[in-house]
Amino acid sequence: MNKSHFQFAWKVYIISTAFQFIYGQNFFSNNDILHLSLNKASSSHLSVNNEPHSEYFQQQVNYTISVTLNDQEHSLKGFETIEYINHSPDTLKYIYFHLWPNAYKNHSTCLAQQFLQLEKKDFYFSKPQERGYIDSLKFFVNNIPAKFLINKDTIDLGILYLNKPLPPQQSIIISTPFYVKIPDAKFSRLGHYKNAYYITQWYPKPAVYDRFGWHPMPYLHNGEFYSEFGNYDVSITLPENYVLAATGNRLADEKETNFLFERINLTKKIIEKNKDTIISNQFPESSHEYKTVRFVESNIHDFAWFADKRFLILNDEIEIFESKKRVKTWLYFTPANLNLWKDALEYINEATLFYSYYVGDYPYNNISAVDGATAAGGGMEYPTITLINQSSSPQQLEETIVHEVGHNWFYGILGTNERDYPAMDEGVNSFYEMRYLYKKYPHLKLSEMFGLKTNKKLMGLEKLPQRKYYEWAYLTLATHNADLPILQHSTKYTELNYGGIVYAKTALVMEYLKNYFGEDLFDEAMAFYFKSFRFKHPYPQDLKILLDYFGGGDNIPLIEQLILTNKKIDYQLVRIKKNQNNVYEITLKNKGAITAPVVIQALKNNTIISEIWKNNITDKETFSFPPLNVDYFRIDYNEITPDINRRNNTIRTSGIFKKVEPLQFNLIWKVDDFYRTQFHYSPVVGWNYNDGYLLGAALYNYGVFPKKIEGFIAPLYAFKSNTYAGSGDIYINLFPNKLFKILQLGIAGKTYSYWYSKNHLTQEINSLQYLKIEPYLNAQFKQKHPLKHQRHLLNIRTVWITNRNQLHPLLPSSHQSFNWINEYAYTFHHKNTITPYKTIIQLQHNDAFLKSMLTFSGKIYTTVKKYFEYRIFFGKFLYGNTLQKSPYAFRPSGYSNTQDYMMDDYYLGRFQGDNIYRQQFSETEGNMKTWTALGYSTNWMGAVNLYSPAIKGFRIFADLVVSDQKYLDAKTNTYKKILFDAGICLKLGESGGIYLPLLMSNVLKDNLQLNGFNQWYHIIRYSLNIKRINPRFEITQFIE
């Protein structure tokens, strides 16, 4: 399986990092049950004897299948016959079966539950006709009806009870008809897009029984498969104008052979004329005549086929180096992707030859790549054939084809348990894919892999070598304290961890071991591994022991720390001294948790002069280099070690600050350069009524990867108030190993004008400023189970504000009592896919008051993109007298431009009375959209805010506020305790909204008229949610 979901997530992370750093300023009531059910169902080792066998054995399962495609109903009708040979030492009384099309049947399957874990809503809101299933099963064993039960909790698993026990070294014949309703391809691997069919995991299939027992596993989107080897004989019947691609060798009659070669010749003709419009990409009508095409193959463990009337075809033949075997290569692609695929024979040919040379000879006669449109990432592998989904560039297409072709070795021939040990195929295969690209394109840039040109400046991406892709993928997780170990069950990983650890870190570890062992020795080990376990089921222990043996022994502790833990490698050059004999004495410190081999190199003019490998350094070690004329020493100059901090890897032989890298200043932003001390700068333009236009610059050091100290400073000049303004934020990042994912200690500040007036008679200007200083602590607690998407955050701050009270002429002196406020906020965020919600508990206090607040808010999705939104608020004062509490009173209508006592929000005209400025508010506390002077409470307040799903972009809102206050309703001459309003709004996501109340309490109407709100447009209010954000803290929450 290709990592396109991860590629997308990582690209989004890079882009969002840049923009945030520059401009930053249930459904399931018990997810424990969900998590547990997925793990139990997908990693069951059910042994007949309850203990694993010490000797290796392997069952054989041979299939004969006939199937007919109905492309009107999008269904399959088939019959299969299975020869099951029991090579185990056990007598079997039953056989587990996989019925994987049933995974698409309803919301109770493990697949449906995993979609929600992965925050995918499409299947949950799918229509019945878009889903799929398998039924019409009627099992026979040796021609006698047999009992077959489908698991009621996991309907894509079943048990066939044998009429008679199956002794060791004996075989039985199992047969059954079956019917498959093909789901929509937008969900996962099996499916159809109109009349394009992607038929995978489609037939009843026995689970693996090996020395560890039975391995029944439900179908999952993230988490692949484990199947028995055998021989396949499959006959497929479908309308005769379909082009059919499938696993194995095609046994075609003359008519089918001519049909294929006519399509091949047509494809070549189109390419020669450089036109891609000769064949439409529209689906032609299906023929009324049918054909049956037969495919056979030996020593495989799955069978997939793909049918599309639009397919163009290219083919070729290559010769494997050692065996001299001739292998036919095939491409099947749609006319829409002709220009992308026309050169792809080169990719599939060279990939097959590369893996044959470095791993072992390809044993089959055919290998195919098929252009597809499923939701299975960038591609999905099957024996002798692979499906390639959308690619953005020829480089990405080649990378994907190479990766998927490579799975014929790591999954196809070496039949590892992908569900339990995904790194055994995805990770090891990614290493060879990385190696292929580096050998063929040693100067390839990372930006080219994303289809971006290298002759344009792309914030430094255009200079990054392609091999940085996997390193940065791993470092993104590791430096944010979000990485999991390599050898985990596939259901333990988030999508980002699946890409960054299973694919990327495993590839880096393999590359590291290759360089440590030496390339020849490493290749010898992997060739031996391939020859020893081809057409078998190797386990991680098998590969680990082999690598240790070929590496000279004593490598097991190193290998286990690299794959079984998330411990990090981090070496630092701490000291350099040149003695009287001109010998350099270098002190190396191990700051990481792994004692790993590391290379230190001496360089002159960026050329390696000498190097030393060091091992077994647990703390510090000082060692000598012979007399050399060098500029600097560096740990791992060629960057072959998965070191998480290359910023401490260099020390110069001269200069005052030998460990400080040269300064680099970049306009806007640039991706991280570990060998430069980077600062970025950008112009800043702003405006508010009191300051007028503001112009200045921001200086910051944010990068993709966190630094120990980060922050920004943005001094500005205000032209209207004729004074200086600006803001800044400096913080320390800490990533503890336990309890906390991230801790931050920081101090932020800002200063702007909060009052401006001009005497038109004297032309005297009165401009007043506030200065806010805010030391703070941010903490995110570590998640035990990242897939639960539960975030626990703690934010503590002290806000000091000077000049605000004494300089504002409208506030009485009794309100001048504060200049500091402490705030403690705990946030619990549960990102349920259908019903995400957030709980915030806040305490604010100074020597005058103690104020408590609880906010519970969330969404309830009604479609994939539409949702109801709700917010519930309750607050109560716990300390202070009425006079002391009044500046901090609960506000039913949120905070207007005069009520933001923490100076947190951005107001266009703070303390200005004109309508356009006082119509701005902050959506907090009561959050009623109608402004009112009523209901300020120094005791308690509760509120409910509701929002409908969007209709043409607009939403209906409704608010209700209740407090200890009473209001006289003049129409009824009664007192009311409830305020309410409703209307329409245009919400701007999390950034704010525009609100027009249409319905409201009588007392609210009266109060508006009393305060001069006489026109309908006077009651329109808007919010701008522009607060200080901490980019690193926000990004760290996203990375999991």
N, C-alpha and C positions, 0 to 999 in steps of 0.2 A: 504494500500500500504506500502511495506517495504522500508527502507531507504538505499538501497544498493548504490545508486548514491552518497548519502551523505557519506556513509561509505568509498567508494573509494576516494572521494575528501578529506575526513579528513585524511585517511591513507597517501595519497600523500602529504598533508600538513605537517604531522608529519615528514615524511621521508625527504621532501624537506627542512623543517626547519633545521633538523639535518645537512644535507649536506651543505646547504648554510651557516649555522652558523660556520661550521668547515672550509670549504674550500672557503667561499664566496668571498673571496676577489675578396558604400552603396547601401548594396543592396537596402534597403528601403530608399527612399529619405527623408521620414519624419517618424521617429520612434515614434513621438508623436501620429500620427494617428494609428500606429500599437498598441501602448500601450492602447490608448483610445478604439479602437475597441474591443480588448480583454476584457477589463473591462466592457464596456457597454453590450457586447453580453453575457457575462458570469455571470452577476449579475443583470439581469433585474428583477425588481419587478413591473409587469404590472398589476395593479388592475383594475377591472371592474368599481369600484366606486372611483378610484383615492386616496382612503384613506384606511389604514389598518383597519380590523375589530378587535374589542376588544375581541370577543369570539373566542375560539379555534374551528376549524372544520377541517375535514380531508376527502378528496375525497377517493373513492375506485375504483381501476381499476383491473378487472379480465381478464385474458388472456387465450385463447385457441389457440395454435400455432401448426401447422404441418410444418415440414421442411425436405428437402432432401439434403444430402451432395453429391456433384459431386467432387470426389477427383482426377479426371483427369483435370478438368478446375479450380479447387480450388474455387468452388462457392456453394451458397445455393439458393434453390428455395423454397419459403414458402408461407403460407397463415395464417393470424392471424385474430382472432375475439376477440374484446374487449368489455366487459361490463363496461361502464363508469357511475358511480353513483355519482350524484352531491349532496354532503352533505353541500355545502356552502349555505349561505343565498342569493346568487346572482343568477340571471338568466344568463346562459352562451350562447353566440352566436357563439363562436369559441373555438377551443382547440389547443394549441401549441403542436407540435410533434417534438421529437428528431429523426433525421435520421443519427445517428452517424457514420455509415460506410462511409458516404459521406465526412467525415473529411479527409479521405485518398485519395481523388479524384484528387486534383490538388494543385498548389502552392498558391492559393488564400485563402484557408481555414484558420480558426483561428489556427488549429493544425499546419499547415505548417508554419504559421508565428511564432507560439510559439517555434517550433523547432529551428528556426533561433535565437530567443531571447535566447534560452538555449545553443546556439553555437553547435547545432547538424546539420550536413550537409547531413546525409544519405538520408533523404526524398527529399531534394532539388535536389540531383543528382540521384534520383531513376529512374528506367525505368518504362514506363507505365504499363507493365505487373506485376510490383511489387506493384502497388497501388491498392486501392479498392474503392468501391462505393456501393450504394443501388439504385435500380430503379425498373421499372415495377409496380409502385404503382397505384392503382385504388380504391379510397376510396368509401365505401358505408356507409350510416347511416340509420339504420333500413331498410336495403335492398334497399335504394334509393340512386342513385349516388349523391355524394357530391363534392363540390368544394374544391380542395386542392392546395395550392400554396407553392412552395419552396422559401425561402428567397434568393433573387439573390445575396446578399452580404455575407450571411452565409448559405451555401447550405446544412449544416447538421441540419438546423431548417426549419420547415414548419408550416403552419396554416391550420387546417381543419375548414371550414366554415359550420356550422350546417344548415341543411335545415329548421329546426324550432328551436327556442330558447329552451334551456334545463332549466326548472324551478328547484328551490330547491327541494331536496328529490325525484327527478325523475332520471331515467336512460335511456341510449340509447345503441344500439348495433352498433359498428363500425367494419368494416371488410375491408381488403385489401390483395391482393397478394403482394409479394415482391421478389426481386432477389438481392443477395449480391455477389459481387466479393470480395473474401477474400484477403486482402493484405498480404505482407510478414510480418512475426512476428518480424522482426528486428526493426520495427518502434515504436510500442507501445503495446497496450493490445490485440486488435483483430488481428488475423493473423494465418499464417501457416508456419511451417518449414518442407519443403518437404511434407510428408503425416502425419505430426503431426498437429492437429488443435486445436486452442485456440479461442473458439467462445464466445465472450463477447461484450456487447453493440452492438447487431447485428440486432435487429428488430425495427420496428417503435414503438415509445414509447411516450405516452403523458407526457408533462411537469407537474410539481407539481403546483397546484393552492391551496394556503393556505391563511391565514388571511392577509398576506402581498401582495397577488396578484400572478400573474403568474411568474414562474421561468424558462423560456427557457434559455438553456445554450448550447453553442457549445461544441463539444468534445475537450478536451485538454489532453495533456500528463501529465503536472503538474497541478493538479486541478481535483478533482474527482466529485462526482455525488450527485443528490438529486432526489428521485423518490417516487411515490405513492405506498402505500401498497395495496396488493390484493392477489388473488389466481391465481396460474398458473397451466395449464394443457398443457404439451408440448410433442409432439410426434416427434421423430427424426428417420429418415430413412437413412441408410448408409450401405456400404458393411459389410457383417456379420462377418468378422474376425477383425473388429475394437473393441477394448475395449473402452467403453463409460463411462465417469464419468460426472455427472451433478448435478445441484441443485435439492434438494427435495428427494422424495420417488420414487424408481424405481418400476414400475408395470410390472415385467418381466414375460414372458411365460416360460414354462419349459425348452425350448431349450436355451434361454438366461441365465436362472439361472444356468443350467449345464455348459454353456460356462464360466461363471464367476467363478464357484467353481473349474472347471478344472484349470483355470489360478491361482487361489489361492493355490491349492494343488501343482502345479508346482513351484510356488514361494517358498513355504515352503520347498519343496524338494531341490531346489537349495541352499537355505540358510543352510539347514542341512548338505549338502555335501560341503558347503563352496566353491562353484564354481559359478562364474558369467559368464561363457562362454557357458553354455548350450543353452541359447537363445541369438542369435546374436543381436547386437544393430542396425543392418541394417534393413531397412524397407522391409518387405515381400510384395509380390504382393497382390493386393486387390482381394478379392473374387468377383466372378461374381454374387453371390447371395446376396440379400439385406435383411436387417431386420429392423423392426420398434420397437423402445423402447420408452415407455411412462413414463414420470415423472410428479408427481403432488406435490404441496406444497401450504400451506395457510399462510397468514400473512407474505409475503415477498415482496420486492420491486424490484427485479431483478432476472434474470435467466441466468446462464452461463453453457456451456458444453464443454467438452474436449474429443477428440478422437485420439487414437494412437494404431496401431496394435501391437506395441512392449510392451505395458504396462504390468508390473507385478503387482500383487494385494496382499495386506494383509488387513485383517479386524479383528475387535474385537467388544466387546460390553461392555459398562460400565453402572453403575447405578448412577443416580444423587442423591446427598445426601438427600435433603429435599423432593422432589417430588417422589422419588423412580422410576422415569422414566427410562426406558431402552433406551440407545442411541447406535446406531451402528456407529463404526468409520472405516474409509476406507483410505487406501493409494494406490495411483496409481503412479508407477515410472518406468523408463526405465532401462533395464539391465545394462547400463553403470554406473548407480548410485546405484546399488544394495547394495554395502558395506556401502554407506552413509545412505541409507534409511532403512536398514533391522531392525533397532531398533526404528524406528520413530513412531510406534504405541504407545510407551511409551510417546512420546512428545505430540501427539494429544489427548491421553486419559487424561493425567495429566493437560494439558491446559484446556480442557473442564471442568474437575472437579474443577480446580482452579477458573476459572471465575464464574462457577455456585455457588461456595461457597462464594466468596467475592463480587459478583455483583448481581447475581440472576440466577435461574435455567434455563438451556438451554431448549428451548421449542420444538425443532424439533426432529425428529426420527433418522436423519442421520447427520454425519459431515465427510467431506472428505478433504484430502490434495493431490494435484496432482503435479507431477514433470513436469516442463515446461521449455520453452526456449524463452520467449518473452523479450521485452525490457522494461517491466514494473517493473523495480527495482528488489529487492530481492523476492518480492511476490506481489500478488494482491488478494484482498478479494471479495467474492461474497456470497450471502446467502447460507449457509450450505456447501459451498465448497470454497477452496482457491487454487490458483496456486502458486507454489513455484519454483522460478528460481534458478540458480546455487548457491550452497553453497560451501564454501571452507573447512568446517570441520563439524563434528557431532554437535559441540557446536553452530556453526552458523546456522545450519539447525534447531536445536531445537529452538533457539531464533526466527528464522523466522516463523516457524510453530506456536509457541506460539503467536507471534504478530498477524499473520493472522487469527488464530482461534479466538483470542480476538475480532477481528472486527465483529464477529457474534453478539457481544453485542454492541460495539460502532461503529455503522454504520448499522448493520443488524437489530437488534431489536430496538435500539434507532436510529431512522432514521433521523439523523441530516443532515443539508445542508453542505455537505463536500466542495463544491465549495466556498461558502462564508465564512465558519468557519471551516477550516481544523483541527484546534486544538481540536475541539469538538470530533472528532473521533481519529485522529492520535495521538494527544498529550495525551489525557486521556487514550487511549489504551496503549501507550508507558509506562505510569506510571504503569499500571498493569503488563505489560511484565517485567519491571524492578523489580517490587515487586516479581513476580514469580521467576525470576532468583536468586534474593537475598535470598529468603526463601529456595529454593531448593539447591542452591550452594552458601552458605554464604562466602566461601573462593575462589570462582572462580576468576581467574585473567583475566585482559583485554586481555592479549596476547593470552589466550586460545580461546577467541571469534574469533580471526583472524586465528586460526589454528596453532598457534606458541607454542612450548613447553616451559614450565616454568622452566625446569632444565637448560636452556641456558640463558646466560646474553644477554639481548636485550635492552641495554641502559636504564634500569630501567622499561621498559614496563612489564617485567615478575613479577614485584612486585605490580603493580597497581591493585587494586580490580576492578572487572567488573563494579561495580556501578559508577566508575569514567567516564564511557563512555559518559553518558548523560551530566554530569557536565562539562567535558572538551569540549564537543561539543558546549555547550552554551558559556563557557568561551572563547573559541577560537574567537567567534564573538564579545562578549561583551567587552573583553579587547582590541580589535582592533577597537572599535568604529564602528562596522559594523552590530550590531544587530537591528532587527525590532521588533515591538510589537507582542505579541502572537496572538491577535485577529484581524488579517488582512485577506483580501481576498487572496485566494490562488495564484492569478496571480500577486500579489505584490512581491512574494518571489523569490530570486535566489535559486538555488538548495542547496547551502550551508546554507542559512537561513531557507529553508524549513526543512532541517534536524536538524539544531542547535536550531531553535526556535519552529517551529510547533511540532516537536517530543520532542526534548531534554528539552528545557526550560519549556514547559508545564508539562512534567513529573516531573521535579524538583519542580515546583510550587505546584503540587498536593502532592508530597512527603512532602514538607514543611508544607502545610496546614494539612496534616495527623498528623504530629508530633506536630504541634501547637494545633490542636483541641484535640488530643488524638486518638489513633488508633480505639478504639471501637466507639467513637462518629462519626468519619469520615466514618467508614464502614456503620454505621447506616444511615448516610446521603446519601451515594451512593446507598445503597439498596433501600431507599425510592425513590430516583431519578429513579432508574430502574423500580420499580413497578408502579410509577406514569406515566412514559412515554414509557413503552414497546409498540411496534408497533405504535408509534406516532412520531411526528416531534418536538423534543425539540429545543429550541433556547438558546443561551448563557445566556440570562437573566434568564431563568428557572433554570439552574444549579447554577448561581451566587446567586440567592435568596435563594435556598435550602442550599447551603454551608454557607451562612451568618446566616441563621436561626439556623442550627444545631451547628454552631460555637458560638452561644450565642449572635448574633447580633453585630452591630457596626463594621463588617468586610468588608462592601462594599467598603469603600475607599481603604483599603489594597488590596482587590482582584482586583479592577479596576486599581490600579497602577501597579500591577503585570502583568495584561493581556492586558491592553489598552495602555500602554506606554513602552518605553524601558529604563525607569529609573532603576538605579542599587541599589542593597543593598551593603553597604560597611561600616562595623563597625570596629573601632580601639580601642584597649586598649592603652591609652596614659600615664597613671600614676598609680603607686602603692605606697602606704604608709602604714606603720604599726604603729598604735598609741600606747599610753602607756598601753592600755588594751589588747594589742596583737590582735586587730581587724584590718583586712586589709581593707583599703579604696581604692577602685578601681575607676578610672575615665574612662568612656566609651564615645567615640566620634562617632557621626553619620557623616561619610564622604560621604555617598551616598545621593540619592535624594528621598528615600522611608523611611518613618517612619514605620518600620516593627518590629514585635516581635523578640527578639533575646535571646539566652540562653548563659550565662557565667558560666563556670565550673571551679572548683578548683580540681587540680590533684596532686596525690602523686604516684610516680613510675608508671606514665602513667595510673593510675586508678582514675576514677571520685570519689571524696569524697563528693562534694556538688555542687549544681547548683542553679542558679537564672534566671528566665525569666524576661526580661525587655521589656517594651513597651512605646510608645509615646515619645521616645527620638529624638528630632529634632536637637539638637546640642551636648551638653555635659551633662553628669550627673555623679556625684560621689555617690557611694553607698558602703555599708559595707558588708563584709563577717564575720561571727563569728570567734572567734579564732580557727585556724586550723593549723595543721602541713602539709603544702603542698609545692610542688616544683614550681608550676607555675599555672597561670590562663590562660584559653583560651576561646575565643568565639567559640561556636559551635564545640566542640571536635569531635562529631560524623558526622559533615559536612552534616547537613540536611538543611541548609539555602543556598539559591543561592547567597552567598556572592562572589563578583568578585575579592576580594583581601584577601586571607588568610595569606598573608605574614605579615600582621599587627594585627593578631588575638591573639598573645601570649605575655605574660609578665611574667618574672620569679620573684620569691620572693627574690632572692639574686644575687649578682654579680654586676659588675660595669655597664655593658651594658645589662640591663635587657630586652630590646626589640630586641636585635640583636640575630638572630638565630645562632647556631653553624656552623662553617665553614665546607664545604664539597668540596673536590677537586676530580674531576673525569677525568679519562683518556678518551680522545676523546669527549665524551658528555654523558649526562644522562637527562632523562625527568625531568621536574620540580618537586622539592620537596619544598613545601611552608614553611616547617619548618626547612629548612637549607639555609644558605647563600652559594650558589653554585658558584664554579668556575670550568671551564673545561680547560684541557691542552692537547696539542698534539705536537708531533715532526713535524718540518717543514724542508723540504729539497728543495733547489732551485738551479738554475744555470743561469748565463749569462756570456757572454764573458769577460766582464770587471772585474767581481768579482770572476769568477770561481764557484766552488761549494759553496753553502751557507747552513749552518746547524744551527738550533736553535730550538726554541719552541714558541708556541703561547699560550697565556693565555686569556681566554674570559669568559663571563658570559651570553651568549645568552641562551634563553630558548624558550619553546613553547609559553609562555605568556610573554608579554613585561614587563620589569622592568623600573623603573624611569630612571635609568642610566645603559646603556649597552655599550659594546665595546670590543675591543681586543687590545693586544699589542704583537708583534712578533719580539723580538730581534734575530738577526742572526749574525753569524760570516762568513766572506768571506775569503776563504782559498787562493785564487789567489792574491787578492788585499791586503790581510793581514790586514783587518780592520773590523770594525763593520758596520752592515747594519740592515735593518728591516723596519717595518711599524707599524702603530697603528691607531686606530679610536675610539674615545669616544664621546658619544652623550646622550642627554637628550630627552626622549620621552614625548610628551604632546598630550593628546587626548581631545581637546575642544568639548563642546557640540554642538556648532554651527559653520557653515562656513567650518571649517577644519575637515577632518577625522583624520589627524595626523600632528603634527608639530614636527620638530626635530631641535635642536641646537647642533652642534657638532664641533669637531676639529679633523682633520686627519693629518697624517704626514708620510713621508717615507724618507729614505736616502739610496742611492745605488751609486756605482761607475758609472760614465758616460764616463770615459776615462781610457784606460790602454795601456801603451806602454813599451817596454823593449829595451834598447840599448844593442845590442848583442856584442858590443865591450867592453863596460864598465860594462855590466850586471845591469846597473841602471834601476830601475823601476819607471815609472811615473804613479801614480794612482790618479785619481781625482774623488771627490764625489760631489753630490748635496744633499742639504737638502730642502725638500718641506714641508711647513706647510700650512694647508688649513682649516681655520674656515668656517663653512657653515650653511645654513638654508635650510631644506627640508620641503615642505608642499604639502599635497594632499588635495584638496577641496572635501567636502562632495558631494555625488551624491543624488539628490532628488529622482531619479528613478534608483535604482541599476541595474535593468534589461536592461537599455539602454547601460550599459557597456561603459560609457564615463568617462574617467579619465582626470582630470585637475591637473597638477603638476607644482610646482614652486620650482626652485633650485637656490639659491644664494650662491656664495662662493667668497672668496678672496684667491688667491694663492700667497704665498711668496716662492721664490726660491732663495737660496743663492749659491754663488760660481760658478754657471753655466757659465755665460758669461766670467768672468774674468779668469777662469781657462781653458777655451777651446782655444787652440792655433790657431785654424783655423779661428776664427771669428775676424774681425777687431774691433778696439776699438770703432768705431762709433755704433756698435751693443751692447754696454755694458750698455745701458741706463735704462734697466728695472730690477726690482727685485720683482715686484708685478703686479697682474692682477686681476681685478674684473670681474666676470661673472654672468649674470642674464639669466636664461633659463626658458621658459614656454613651457610645453608639453601638447598637447591635443591628447589623444589616444582614438580612437573610434574603439571598437572591434566588428565591423560588422562581422557576421559570414562568409559571402561570400566575402566581400570587406573591410577587416580591414585596417585602415590607421592611420597614426600618423603625427602630425604637431609639429615641434620644432622651436621656435623663440629664438635666442640667441643674447646677446649683450656682448661684451668684451671691456674692456677699462683699460688704466692707463693714466698717464699724457702725454703719447706720441701718443696715438691712440684711436679711437673708431670704433669698427668693428661690423657690424650687419650681421646676417645669418638667413636664413629661409630654413628649410628642410621639405619636404613633401614626405612621403614614405608609401607604402602599398602593399597589395597583392590582387590578383584577383584569386579566386579558380576556377579551371576548373573541378576538381573532388573532392572527399572527402579529398584526401591527396595532390593533385598536384595543383600548383598555379603559375601564373605569379607574378613577383615581380618588383616593380618600385621604383625609388627614384628621386626626383627633388630638386635641390639645387640652391639657389641664395644668394649671399653675396655682401655687399658693405661696403667700408670704409666711415665713416661719419666725421672723424676728423684725423688730423696728416699729416705731410709732407712725401714725398716719402721716404726719408732716415729714418725717425722715424718708418714708417710703414713696411719697408722691412723685418724685422725679423718675422712679423706676416702675410706676404703676403698670398693671396689665392693660393693654390697649386692645379694644375689640376689633379695630380696623387695621391692625398691624402698626408699623412705625411710619409716621409721616416724616417729612424732612426736618422736623424740629425735635423728634423723639428718639433718635438713634443715640442713646446715651453711651454706648460703647464705641461709637464712631467706626463701626464695622463696614457699613454699606457705602456705596458710591451714589451721591445725589447730585443731580444736575444743578440744583440751587438750594443748598442747605440753608435753612432758616429764612428762605425767601417766601413772601406771601402771595406772589402772583399765582394764578390758577395752574399754569403749566408746570410750575415747580411743586406746588403743594399737592398736586394730583399724583405725584410719584409716591410710592410707599414700599415698604419691605414686607414680604409675606411671612409674618411671624405672629406669635401669640394668637389673638382671635382670628386674624387673617380674613376679616370680612371685607368684601370688595367695595362696599359703600362707606365713604368717609363719614365719621360722626364724632362729635365732641362728647357724646354720651358714653357712659359705661366704664370709665376709667376706674379700675379697682385696685385698692391696696390690701385686699384680703384674698380673694380667689376668683378664678375665671375658668370656664370650660368652653370648648368650641368644637364644631364639626364642620369640615369643608369637603364638598363633593364636586366631582367633575365627570361629565359624561364622556364617552368616546367621541373622537373628532368626527365632524360631518363637514366635508369640504374645508377642512382646516379649522373650523370653529367648534367650540365646545360649550356646553351648558354648565353653569356652575350654580351651586347653592351653598349658603353659609348659615350656620346657627350658632349664636353666642349666648351663654348664660353666665351670670355672675351674682355676687351678693347685692348688686345695685338694682333699683327699681326705677321704672320710667312711666310717666303719666301719659296715657293714651287719651288725647283730647277728644277724640271722636266718641269713645266709649266711657270716658271719665273713670277709667280704671287704671290700676298700676300693673305694669307688665315686667317680668324678669327676663324675657327672651327677646333677643334681637335676631332678625333673619333677613336675608336678601337672596336674590337669584337673578341670573342674567346670562349673557353670552360673552365668550372671551376668545381671544386668540392667544394660545399659550406658545411661548417661544422655547419649548423644551425646559431645561433647567435654568435658562438664562432670564426668565421673566415672563411677562404677559401683558395684554391689554384687556381691560374689563369694562363692560357696560352693564350696570345693574338695570333690570327691567321690572323687578318686583321687590318690595321691601316692606318692613314693618311701618305702621303709621307713625310711630314715634321717630323713626329714621327720616321719613319724609318731612315731618314737621321741623326736625333739627336742621336738615339741609336748607330749607327755606329760611329758617331763622338766621343761618350763617351766610346767606346770599347766594346759594347754589340754585339759581332760578332757571337756568337753561339745561337741556338734556346733556349737552356736551360738558357741562361743569362736573357732572358726576362720573364721567369716564376717569378711570385711574389706570396707572401702569406701574409695573415693577421692573427693575433692572437688577438682576442677581449678580452683581459684580463685587465679590469679596476677595480678600487676600487668600490665595491658595498656596499650598506648599507642593510644588510639582513632584518632588521625590516621594512625598508621603502618598500623594494621589496615585502615582504610577505604581508604587509598591503594592497598593491594594489590587491593582489590575493584574499584576504578574503573580500567577499562582498555578 
